[in-house]
Amino acid sequence: MKSNNIKSLNKAVYVMRHFVELSAKLLPYYERITRNEPHSLERIAEKERIDEVYQTYQVNPKTSQFLLGSNIISLINKVYESLHERNQSNEVDAQKHLNEFTKEYHRLKKNWYQTLMN
């Protein structure tokens, strides 16, 4: 593999990891602000900013499988969609998806740490 290809691949992995790290912070916060009613104007604005992040970030879920060896992007999409469309009937699914994402995130983070130590 040529060095330019390796650099491009490393950059793509870095961007993907950054998005996963960002999601690990945003999604639990999004869960909290979509759970509590009524919302202040500040919380509504924060929710809209988070909505914008996930509605504009278009990545094929297979990309994370290729770059990270994980279905993490698919999990992020499931969490966001279930929280965005949150209601009493899908509350259990929203929590289930968030737990699955958190578990996979911690697994990836552990792998990244081990890779860094080698």
Backbone bond lengths (Angstrom), bond angles and torsions (degrees), N, CA, C in turn:
res aa  C-N    CA-C-N  psi(-1)  N-CA   C-N-CA  omega(-1)  CA-C   N-CA-C  phi
1 M - - - 1.449 - - 1.531 108.15 -
2 K 1.307 116.08 135.79 1.457 121.30 -178.82 1.522 110.14 -71.54
3 S 1.326 115.11 154.68 1.464 119.90 -177.42 1.530 111.99 -63.27
4 N 1.339 117.92 -33.90 1.473 120.15 177.22 1.526 111.01 -63.83
5 N 1.332 116.42 -38.78 1.464 120.26 178.06 1.520 110.97 -66.73
6 I 1.315 116.55 -40.09 1.463 120.97 178.74 1.522 110.15 -64.07
7 K 1.339 116.31 -43.04 1.466 119.99 178.24 1.530 111.14 -61.91
8 S 1.324 116.56 -42.58 1.470 120.55 179.07 1.528 110.89 -64.37
9 L 1.311 116.05 -41.85 1.457 120.47 178.61 1.527 110.94 -64.83
10 N 1.319 117.68 -43.25 1.465 121.50 177.84 1.525 111.06 -62.47
11 K 1.315 116.76 -39.87 1.456 120.78 178.71 1.535 110.60 -64.98
12 A 1.329 116.52 -42.19 1.468 120.55 178.52 1.527 110.87 -63.05
13 V 1.326 117.39 -40.94 1.468 120.98 177.53 1.522 109.83 -63.89
14 Y 1.320 117.12 -42.01 1.461 121.20 179.27 1.535 110.99 -61.54
15 V 1.316 117.54 -45.32 1.469 121.62 179.59 1.528 110.11 -63.75
16 M 1.321 116.72 -42.65 1.459 120.88 179.19 1.526 110.72 -63.22
17 R 1.314 116.62 -44.57 1.468 120.23 178.80 1.527 110.72 -62.90
18 H 1.318 116.70 -39.82 1.466 120.56 178.60 1.529 110.46 -61.21
19 F 1.324 117.12 -43.23 1.460 120.66 179.04 1.531 110.89 -64.66
20 V 1.319 117.26 -39.09 1.469 121.13 177.99 1.526 109.77 -64.81
21 E 1.326 116.92 -44.65 1.474 120.94 178.48 1.533 110.65 -62.08
22 L 1.313 116.45 -42.50 1.466 121.10 177.70 1.527 110.22 -61.71
23 S 1.309 116.42 -43.75 1.463 120.93 179.71 1.525 111.80 -64.21
24 A 1.324 116.65 -33.37 1.469 120.13 178.69 1.526 111.26 -64.32
25 K 1.314 116.68 -23.78 1.467 120.83 176.65 1.535 111.39 -92.89
26 L 1.332 115.90 -43.65 1.463 119.82 -174.39 1.524 114.17 -72.75
27 L 1.322 117.80 -42.27 1.461 119.11 -173.93 1.531 113.75 -65.31
28 P 1.336 119.59 -43.65 1.473 117.70 175.41 1.540 112.05 -63.30
29 Y 1.322 117.13 -35.76 1.467 120.38 176.78 1.533 110.01 -66.86
30 Y 1.310 116.24 -43.44 1.466 121.91 177.96 1.530 109.98 -60.19
31 E 1.324 116.05 -38.87 1.466 120.39 177.35 1.524 110.26 -60.53
32 R 1.316 117.19 -44.54 1.472 120.88 -179.58 1.530 111.88 -65.06
33 I 1.336 117.05 -44.08 1.469 117.55 -176.02 1.520 112.66 -77.63
34 T 1.333 118.12 -19.92 1.464 118.34 175.02 1.521 111.20 -86.33
35 R 1.319 117.27 -15.24 1.461 121.69 179.56 1.521 111.26 -81.59
36 N 1.309 117.87 -40.50 1.455 122.38 -173.43 1.520 112.13 -87.18
37 E 1.299 116.16 129.39 1.470 123.04 176.27 1.515 107.84 -122.64
38 P 1.270 123.61 152.80 1.463 126.03 -11.89 1.528 110.74 -77.15
39 H 1.311 114.79 164.71 1.460 120.23 -177.36 1.521 111.22 -97.64
40 S 1.320 115.08 141.91 1.455 119.56 172.44 1.524 108.03 -78.50
41 L 1.311 116.20 166.05 1.473 119.96 177.87 1.521 110.86 -60.67
42 E 1.333 116.22 -36.30 1.465 120.41 179.27 1.530 110.78 -64.75
43 R 1.318 117.74 -43.49 1.473 121.86 179.48 1.537 111.03 -66.28
44 I 1.307 116.51 -37.91 1.466 120.11 177.55 1.526 110.08 -62.79
45 A 1.325 116.69 -42.80 1.471 120.90 178.43 1.530 110.64 -64.33
46 E 1.336 117.36 -41.29 1.466 120.71 178.23 1.530 110.71 -63.92
47 K 1.320 116.65 -42.07 1.459 121.16 178.25 1.531 110.04 -61.38
48 E 1.313 117.29 -42.91 1.466 120.99 179.15 1.524 111.80 -63.62
49 R 1.343 117.32 -38.01 1.473 120.20 178.02 1.530 110.72 -65.86
50 I 1.331 116.47 -40.47 1.464 119.84 178.46 1.526 109.71 -67.51
51 D 1.327 116.79 -41.22 1.467 120.24 175.98 1.524 110.39 -56.28
52 E 1.305 116.47 -42.85 1.465 120.91 -179.33 1.524 111.36 -61.68
53 V 1.333 117.03 -40.62 1.470 120.63 178.95 1.523 110.21 -58.61
54 Y 1.324 116.44 -50.69 1.462 119.78 -174.09 1.519 113.71 -78.45
55 Q 1.316 117.17 -23.98 1.458 119.15 178.63 1.522 112.13 -82.87
56 T 1.325 117.60 -20.74 1.463 120.16 179.05 1.528 113.12 -99.14
57 Y 1.326 118.13 -17.15 1.459 121.34 -179.26 1.523 108.62 -84.62
58 Q 1.300 116.90 98.49 1.461 123.11 -177.07 1.526 109.62 -103.04
59 V 1.324 116.13 103.88 1.460 120.67 178.34 1.518 108.45 -131.90
60 N 1.300 115.46 135.71 1.452 120.67 175.00 1.529 107.80 -67.14
61 P 1.328 118.60 126.52 1.466 120.43 -179.96 1.523 114.07 -56.84
62 K 1.322 117.44 -24.43 1.468 120.49 178.57 1.531 111.59 -68.33
63 T 1.324 115.99 -20.54 1.462 120.20 179.49 1.514 110.91 -62.53
64 S 1.329 117.29 -42.74 1.465 119.25 179.71 1.526 110.89 -68.37
65 Q 1.313 116.70 -30.42 1.460 119.52 176.67 1.522 109.56 -64.77
66 F 1.333 116.37 -41.74 1.461 121.02 179.54 1.528 112.19 -71.13
67 L 1.341 116.64 -48.15 1.465 120.36 -174.36 1.529 114.03 -79.14
68 L 1.336 116.56 -37.31 1.459 119.97 -173.50 1.524 113.83 -114.80
69 G 1.331 116.57 -7.40 1.461 119.35 -176.98 1.518 111.76 67.17
70 S 1.344 115.71 35.67 1.463 121.10 -174.61 1.523 110.37 -150.01
71 N 1.315 115.75 154.84 1.467 121.23 174.88 1.532 110.94 -94.09
72 I 1.305 117.53 28.52 1.470 123.11 -173.08 1.526 112.66 -59.49
73 I 1.306 119.37 -36.37 1.473 120.56 179.90 1.521 110.24 -67.18
74 S 1.313 116.58 -38.99 1.458 120.08 175.61 1.527 110.40 -62.37
75 L 1.322 117.05 -41.45 1.469 121.23 177.55 1.522 111.34 -64.33
76 I 1.324 117.08 -42.05 1.470 121.07 178.03 1.525 109.39 -60.27
77 N 1.322 116.65 -45.46 1.467 120.34 179.12 1.528 111.69 -60.90
78 K 1.328 117.27 -42.87 1.467 121.21 178.69 1.525 111.47 -62.62
79 V 1.334 116.31 -44.01 1.465 120.02 179.61 1.519 109.73 -62.60
80 Y 1.319 116.44 -50.76 1.464 119.04 -177.63 1.525 111.09 -59.10
81 E 1.334 117.24 -48.75 1.463 120.32 -177.74 1.523 111.64 -61.52
82 S 1.330 117.11 -42.38 1.459 118.93 -179.03 1.523 111.81 -68.40
83 L 1.325 117.23 -32.99 1.470 119.70 177.48 1.519 111.59 -78.09
84 H 1.319 116.15 -36.45 1.464 120.34 -179.60 1.532 110.75 -65.49
85 E 1.316 116.16 -37.80 1.468 121.88 179.81 1.527 110.79 -100.15
86 R 1.304 115.78 27.86 1.460 122.13 -172.54 1.526 112.67 -60.64
87 N 1.339 114.21 133.95 1.461 121.94 171.72 1.525 107.22 -155.58
88 Q 1.302 116.82 179.13 1.467 119.89 -176.06 1.524 112.37 -64.11
89 S 1.310 117.76 -33.06 1.463 119.87 -176.47 1.533 113.42 -73.74
90 N 1.329 118.49 -24.81 1.469 119.34 179.69 1.526 112.97 -110.00
91 E 1.306 117.57 13.48 1.470 121.58 -178.24 1.529 111.71 -59.83
92 V 1.319 117.03 -42.28 1.464 120.49 -179.91 1.529 110.10 -63.80
93 D 1.327 116.91 -42.49 1.463 120.34 178.05 1.526 111.37 -63.89
94 A 1.317 116.97 -40.97 1.471 120.69 179.51 1.528 110.25 -59.40
95 Q 1.317 116.77 -45.88 1.467 120.43 179.74 1.528 111.41 -67.47
96 K 1.328 116.49 -38.44 1.468 121.06 178.44 1.527 110.43 -62.41
97 H 1.336 116.70 -46.44 1.467 120.50 -179.92 1.529 110.96 -64.55
98 L 1.322 117.17 -40.22 1.467 120.26 178.64 1.527 110.62 -63.42
99 N 1.320 117.25 -41.48 1.473 120.85 178.11 1.521 111.62 -65.16
100 E 1.330 117.58 -41.06 1.467 121.21 177.67 1.521 110.57 -62.29
101 F 1.340 116.11 -43.79 1.459 120.03 178.90 1.532 110.30 -62.02
102 T 1.323 116.69 -46.51 1.465 120.98 -178.19 1.522 110.72 -60.78
103 K 1.302 117.16 -43.26 1.465 121.60 179.14 1.534 110.83 -61.95
104 E 1.338 116.43 -46.62 1.467 120.24 -179.89 1.529 110.86 -67.19
105 Y 1.318 117.66 -37.63 1.468 121.19 177.51 1.531 110.57 -60.28
106 H 1.322 116.67 -45.98 1.466 119.71 179.96 1.531 111.73 -65.32
107 R 1.319 116.86 -35.39 1.462 120.42 176.56 1.532 110.42 -64.11
108 L 1.339 115.45 -46.29 1.469 119.55 178.28 1.519 111.90 -62.83
109 K 1.315 115.73 -43.91 1.469 120.09 -179.09 1.530 110.54 -60.28
110 K 1.312 116.43 -40.82 1.472 120.87 177.28 1.528 109.78 -62.72
111 N 1.339 117.31 -43.76 1.464 120.78 178.10 1.520 111.29 -62.91
112 W 1.331 116.86 -41.34 1.461 119.88 179.64 1.521 110.66 -63.35
113 Y 1.314 116.59 -40.28 1.464 120.94 179.49 1.515 110.18 -64.42
114 Q 1.338 116.75 -44.48 1.457 120.48 179.40 1.537 111.16 -63.42
115 T 1.316 116.46 -38.59 1.469 120.42 178.12 1.518 110.05 -64.93
116 L 1.304 116.67 -41.11 1.462 120.71 178.64 1.521 111.82 -62.65
117 M 1.327 117.05 -35.63 1.458 121.45 -177.67 1.524 112.62 -74.89
118 N 1.340 117.25 -16.59 1.492 119.68 -179.43 1.465 111.73 -82.81
